[in-house]
């Protein structure tokens, strides 16, 4: 129905962003796995490899669900995706809570892994719904609007582990119960406030049911004539109806996905420089299986695989790192003390991820708009931080210094995911972005599996089975050192791949400019 009063439209959009932010805060809890995984494995008498299978299943749900969930979000309704997310989060976490309470033998590793997978699917579905609504409702301020849910996602693990650390320190059962009800209830309460506002009705807005918005809006937004762009273009000219609309949309799309420092006003000279130094590929509006025939897709996919696997290994296993180091450094420390330290490291990773998203958002736009460079420089920066973190991972024996590994990995992971969506939009256009991003997130499924399972195999090779059936390693750094050598090599290869991508992008840009000059 149409809404006549402009303040009402504004209020609806603000409320929707608040709701989207609340939902996003419930969607990053997979990264809190290390906060409860060691205690869970100990009580259920699981090996580190089995524990990593469960953690990897959660990652698979988060990333492998990207394509089908993207289709639901784009073509059906963000609310439907959010509802799927709410149910999946509860159905995923609550049985894991029951399995922990019942102890060893109460549930098979395969069934626990399935539940972990569902928790990942729930996180993916609810987050896509939140981000989609924030994107649709603010066509001229999408970067700022989506910065809130993006930041909330990064802080999710910190939020829940902080509550658990204050309310019931060392109580893994209560933490799992909090994740079961806390995440699903937040999504359930916020869903009714998710409204898609149609910005195409002249100068005003109309509140639409999320299932009735125009299909044209499913992926790309266009300004109305009354909202002409005052910002520079960063898109390669293509045969679209309006240059102003097209340029504004391309610029906003890449900006919103970079972070909060997204829209930078520029004067005419800077605007021309921005056009000339555009980061957009000559392959715009490519989606679906057509991606598989694009060299740029495989280039970005390989880089994403090399680097996300590095981050996921530490995110899923920082708890095991802390446990191994404390067992060797000071065996007199209680289990509650070690559990508190594990929560601490999860919080550090979460805060680092949040900071990285902000840094890459501001940094990538500055590189593109002010310096005329490539967003891949931000990806290269993330790879470099990962490399430093892996060096720390192979050297640090004092558990009091392990914060360097968790902090740097969280920071690098945030930088990476703060800029990669914009890289994908630059390469393939905004149409079908949700599906394109789903294809990209298959890379973490592959690399995350490899690195996590390798870590588990290394850790288990140094572990001993205790009298009670628990697996334990008290050799300190030796327990997992070999795994960090592998991720160190992957980080180095990631840097090389980024430099290669920068060179390739520059060559493509030169060809496009030469072609345009020839046509002129």
Helices and strands as residue ranges (DSSP letters): H 6-25, G 29-32, H 33-43, H 48-64, H 66-75, H 78-102, H 109-137, H 142-167, H 172-191, E 196-198, E 206-208, G 215-218, G 225-227, H 243-256, H 268-276, G 288-293, H 295-329, H 335-365, I 366-370, H 376-395, G 399-401, H 403-428, H 433-440, H 442-461, E 464-465, E 471-472, G 476-479, H 481-519
